[in-house]
Amino acid sequence: MGSPDAIIGLMDDIVRIAGIAGSLRKRSYNRAALLAAKNLAPAGAVIEVVEIGTLPLFNDDLASAPPPAVTEFRRAIGGADAILFSTPEYNYSISGVLKNAIDWGSRPPAESVWARKPAAIMGASGGLLGTARAQYHLRQMFVFLDMYPLNRPEVMIASAGKKFDAQGSLTDDDTRRRIGELVQALVTWTKQLRRAFAP
């Protein structure tokens, strides 16, 4: 067994990614895509799905004494090295539940858990654009949130009903490859930023 310092060094090399699905639907394609990403994570990276369905509607009056669900959510995001969003597209934008989670994590502004986090986006929809408009809206939010988005690869899963089976398993090889590339690129990006910000 290695020395305690060596063990700590190995633990520090692990990239912990918080995965967030922007849909609460049980058979959501975006939740299925996130679970596929979890299985495709490279060695040295771990994706933990962070649930957002129990968060109350954002109310700034509660920010000074947030409900337990909010406290746990903020703890999970704050402890992650990077964030992987899997977003649906509702009305040309992200879902209300995802926006609500983002709001809870960003308040108060001086204590935002999003700041300086590397982030990657993917999204799945039954349409032909694969959540492109929602993803670009989310990127716009990253400016205010002071996040560090991964620019490429972009993963926009169009006609998702043809790429997942009835049990929610990803069956399309090209989509699996692109998700794997996205996760690997996020891990690399996170390590690059980690070195850049090292004291």
Steps between C-alpha positions, in 0.01 A plus 500: 500500500630848413570782738210720618631784284506274194145383567380858536677584174317219321167617642573853381546364146141373495260725312163508672223604262150597613247396237172689477205393286267788424194277473305331779323256271565140602585392144676823410746471213722749678512292814578196285780693326642598837500138616676404177762766570546359850578159352736652243707702746872428457722361773569765760163670455173448686159637402244530779146591402368791708122506528310828465139382525466562875620862487226748591428793273769760548410761760765749605329535838620145576861558396619584850357173640454269200298177516700176542457405132665825398784458747569147375486611137742785559733266689502251212572766239756677715691175554517411131797579278284543190138500386336305219159634399258290297227740398170462320360787295175658613364792300839570338674507840593288801242347731354682799637241742854546368473877520372464856801286596736751343336782695534316832865430434575860407360676805625691682733612217807515724443134593410355161593133471528531121784751487819380327362152437582335167179400324390291204158481338311236310134464422248265342167567337256338264549784252763562236711762680579293808456784755734742318307810605477391863871427508586846369275661761677300768838617369375857528424441868854375556626853437326636808566184699875532427522139386756363254309324222656238278446624146539172314393237432135598484257215566151568369302176488227542241218250436577353840214251484700307242817492712374365834303182558186463711711443813695824445822335386699681234509283187659736247874444463576844357321673788683282750830596337418871511394489864819315587705765320314774685569348842865442415534860378337627821746300709793638301365856522449468875857379553635784285313756708604327821866543402444859388349598835740297715674720762 
